[in-house]
């Protein structure tokens, strides 16, 4: 405390800051706040020429503005620094926080000097001292502010690493007086400065002294606006100085860089008493409840200001605390700064023992040890900074959670003590919130209780961004409107209480699915206008019971008659061929994804389940038509299905929240007693498996480019599940039969009944109770150890790629041997370089060999037995996109005599361009090709091309 008091006494005594006529340093990123200043009252400080702003734009947490009493206005320091004349106080019970948010940081900079000052000045007229309150930097304790005198300026300064684009400075009441603040300043530092500052450790300033100086040195002499306080002891120390510039080697890799201004290093002190040859000064670490034994870190600066001849040498010991020698310093260069510091702090002892001494070496001892007859000169020192380290390792709340809860606070104008970080520190968590506190990961909000909070308006959509929330209580408020569908997408939500509001509309389908699955408890009583799943969705009228029964009877009769007419009309129209398949994707996506069908409606849609499109583990898939003629696929669960109610509910729930152009769209669902069905968009070209196996003869064999595009689009759908969904999903049943094709052969991934979500950001894998999926596609670590990751899907997709290349099933049957897995089958043939023996023969050579090699390499990388060696689906997607673009850039269309585009022509760059090129036509055509000046030899057909792009050499 003695050191800080001395610093403050000098600040108050000096009253002058020299302006040396040099050009102003860069102030980019400087923030200077006059706390309590009236809004729109910005000004430029006369001493530093730095602009100061009111604090209205930096704190949204109220507080009260004051000015210090008149008796404390007229001091030399206050005349030069008017920012300390106003202040803001934050009254409240213990634990109440008042916070400032500092943002708009300098790009590429992570270290900042943050300084707060406090001048009580009997602003409240109570003259009640001492005042004690805590100061926090973000969620990390900074120091305890102890105000013991009304006219004493207390300075709190920290140098810290700030990894985010903003930081909060918070004052916390401890019950020992009202917290207040006079000024708050932020200054960016070079990342090379103060090497002991890192992401887990900051340095709190004890004192910063300019020995032998006469004036307080700040900006612009110090480009970082550090305050160097003059330190003199007339009668004990001689002042020495120079007008020459003192060099500071900022980029010297042999020692840390501290970049001390030359004007600070141009002065120094040495002892008057040459007999003792001693300089000493105290330092105090200010113990507090968090750091009762604070560590002490000195940083001392030396620059020789006197020219020494060969007969004189300056050699002295530096000692910190009693009997603890530190270093023997000598041989300093003239007008060049040397820095002496420690990597480890000294432990705090008593104030009587916390001092630094500099004592000249004993001349006799020097002669004996070094055989040196030089005269030993007294010690000296130019400047010093003394710090105590603090931990900055605590991590705040997840950024998305903070953004969401802050928006919720603003929407409902919450008056609780919702200030600072929502979850951290744990002792200051916001009222009504519970959080998780994982090690080395951000906290997540898991529970919110806002019952009886006077909330009005609709339910904020930002609740759906709190992905880790488990319990949400909004009961007994005045909330109106409908229940947001986004709440059904919260993966961890187990209790939602909406009791006693004025909500209307229906309960979202996704929530109903969660309830039926037993994963969610929903309380929604005493919402008179809210329709539950079983209600009639009509407001109850107590005095109309008899009339209601009549109305219902009439409605039922009318519905039966109308239903019969609709069925008859649909049958007539179908027979007349007036309903045609309709596959416009925009029409499909425009329909409600939450429509609920009855079993009777399904019978009408499918003409009593007349035409079967396919069959899977869930049951049969039927052709159907909506009332407007849109063709759909109805997936009806059979009673013997090995996929039960859970898989049905999982697929229905998941598909209501995930929407992507390469995922099959869910039109609606049916949960009617024992009948369960899912209604999908119709994919007229069936599935990829049938196309590759030749079971669909309508369009012939898929070309290589078509296969590449289908693979890319399938990868895009899976990559969306892995990366864009929150939480991310693992499909668990990736296979060619679950990749469907529309009329334009656009691929969409289907069948989401086995999909699994990662519920926590830090999960490395999901442990499952049983293996589900299809043999041949299962990743080894999942099949054997039940360890499921996104790389499990990558493995399955690798098998799909091998099928796309070869046309073979996952297990290749080569009589008389046993079936061989396709990966081994491919590897065996590639070991002899036989790529053409791998490629699907039905393509009849219509591919570029080099392109097939690239995709095969990617497929084998995906099926590596070690999950870590497999690429991510993002990289798979990027690689396939690159291969497809190369494929398309190498191709050119040739045109038949009737103008139809029949195929793509490839050349091989290894051929002699002067000779006939070997060409491959991807689609076989019997049409004659129009004559041109260049005739090219093609596969089984002859044709011409207006242009021919030369492709890469075959591998």
Secondary structure, DSSP 8 states (H G I E B T S, - for coil): -HHHHHHHHHHHHH-------------TT-EEEETT--TT--EE-TTT--EEEESTTT--S--EEEE--GGGT-SHHHHH-GGGSEEEEE--STT-EEEEEEE---TT--EEEEEEEE--TTTTS-----EEEEEEETTEEEEEEEE--TT--EEEEEEEE--SSEEEEEEEEEEES-EEESEEEEEEE-TTB-TT-BTTEEEEEEEEEEET-SS-B-TTTSTT---BEEE--TTTEEEEE-SS--B--TT-TTS-B----HHHHTEEEEES-TTT-EEEEE------SS-TT--BEEEEEE-B-S---TTEEEEEEEEESTT-EEEEEE---BTB-EEEE-SS-B----TTT-EEEEEE--HHHHHHHH----EEE--EE-EEEEEEEEE-----B-HHHHHHHHHHHHHHT--SS--S-SS-SGGG--TTEEEE--TTS-BEEEEEE-TTS--EES--GGGGG-TT--EEE--SSEEEE---GGGGG-TT--EEE--SSEEEEE--HHHHHHHHTTS-EEE--S-TEEE-TTS-SS---GGGHHHHHHHHHHHHHHHHHHHHHHHHHHHHHHHTT-------HHHHHHS-TTEEE-HHHHHHHTTTT--EEEE-SS-EEEEEE-TTS-EEEEEE--TT-SS-HHHHHHHHHHHTT---TTB--EEEEEEETTEEEEEEE--TT-BHHHHHHT---SS-S--HHHHHHHHHHHHHHHHIIIIISSS-EE-S---GGGEEE-TT--EEE---TT-EE--STT-S-EE-SS--S-TTS--HHHHHH-EE-HHHHHHHHHHHHHHHHH---SEE--TTS--EEHHHHHHHHHTTT-STTTS-GGGTT-S-HHHHHHHHHHHHHHT-SSGGGS--HHHHHHHHHHHHHHHHHH-EEEEBTTS-EEEEEE--TTS-TTS--EEEESS---S-B---S--EEESSSEE--S---------
